[in-house]
Structures are given as structure tokens and as C-alpha cells.
């Protein structure tokens, strides 16, 4: 896996991107999807708007998103929102790793810990 500060990724292929998309007002989210499209980066990338919208509903419900090799083969990522002082999603944190270290069970097991860290950061931002 490779990443560096300043790199840009497709919003629909990353856990952080999905978290941020799920937090947007529907009109803005749909505008971004029309503008950027849904390019396929791997065979696992969601390129159907219907599938992505269902995934974003799931993200809102569970409070985290998973990139299951959608951005990079053999890479898996989980992301959760950080809430700003105004009550809106201000940022997101993620945990990434190779699939041989982060099977889906481990990825889902990390979700409560990641959400807890995001909650702590969110609370600190309100102080």
C-alpha cells in the first residue's frame, strides 16, 4: 500500500471518502458524483450509483466505512467520522493495511476502537 500527504483519491473508492460523502447533504453528494463519476480502479470498485448509494446508507447507519480493495488491490481500510464543534463531519480517520493482516473480521473488530478514537477527538474539538 502506498500513500503520502497530499495524494488525492476517488471518494467512492476509499473509506474516508465514503465517510465524507455519506455526511454531505444529498444534493451536494449527487453533484459530486455527477462531476467526478465512478471510475473503476480495481475489480472491486463500486461503479454503480445504486450500489454506492446503498453503501453510503450503510455507512451512515453503522458509523464507519470499509474500502474492501476498491482503491488498491490487496489493501483494506476502515474509516470513521470526526465531528466538528458545529455537529457536522469535519474530518475522518482511517486504519489501513494489507488484506492478509486485515481480513474482514479483523477490520470490523477494529471499528469500535476507531469510532471511540474519533469520538474522543470530536469531544476535544467541542471544548
N, C-alpha and C positions, 0 to 999 in steps of 0.2 A: 504494500500500500504506500502511496505517496501523497503528501500534502505539504503545503507551506503557506505561510501567511500571505494573504493577497490573492491566492488562487480563487478562481471562480468555478462553480459547478452548476449544473442544472438543478433547479429547485425540486423537480419531480423525481430526481434520482437519489437524493441524499436525505438522511434522517432529519438533519437540521432544516433543510429546505422544506420538507413536508410539514415540520412543526410550524415554520413561519407561514407557509401557505395556509395551513389549517386555521391560523389565527386571524387571517385577513377577512375583512368584510367580503361577502360572496362576490359582489360586483367587481371589486379590485382583484380578487383571486382569479376570476374568469378572464378579466382583461389581461392579466399577466400570462395566463395560459395561452390565450389567443396570440399575444405578442411574441412569446418565446417558443411556442409549440411544445411538442413532447418528443424530442429526438430520442432514438434508441441508442444507448451506449453499450449495452450488453444484451444477451438474450433474455435477461430477467427484467429489463427496464419496462415499466408500465407505459405503454404508448396509447392506451385507450383512455379518453377523458372520463368515461363512465367508471372504469376501474379506479382511476386516480381519485375521483370524487368520493367513491366508496371508501377508499383507503384514508382519505382526509377525514371523513366522518368517524372512522375507527380511531384515528389519531386524537381527535377531539374527545372521544369517549374514554379512551384508556390513558390519555395524558402523556403519550410518548409515540415516537415513530421509529420504524426499522427500515434501514436500507439493506435489503437482502440481495447483495451482489448486483444491485441495479445501477450503480455508478461505476463500479470496478469489480471485475471478476475476482473471486476468492477473497473479497473484502465484505465485512458485515459491520453495520453501525447502528447504534441506538441513540436517539436524541430526545431531549425534553425541553420544555419552555422555561425561560426565566421571565417572571412577571415584573414589570416596572412599577414605579410608585403610582402611576395613573391607572393601574389594574389591567393594562394591556401587555401582550407579549413584547418584550423589549429585546430579547436575545434567546439563544438556545445553547445548550451544552450537549456534547456527544461523547460517546465511548466507541472507538473503532478497533477492529482487529481482524486478523485473517480468519477465515471460516473454520480452519482446523482448531483454533483456540476459542472461537465464539460460535458454537453451534446455536441453533435457535433456542434451545432450552437455557443455555447459559446467558444468552442475550436477554431473554425475558426475565431471568433471575436477577439481572443487573438493573432492570427497570425501576424497582422500588428505591434502590440506593441512588440512582441517578436523579429520580424525581425528588428524593429527600435533599440532595445537594442543591438542586435548583430551587426548592422551596426555601432553603436556608439563605441562599443568595437573594432571592426575591424579598424575604423578610428584612434582610440587611439593607436593601435598597429603599425600603419604606421608612427606615429610621432617620 
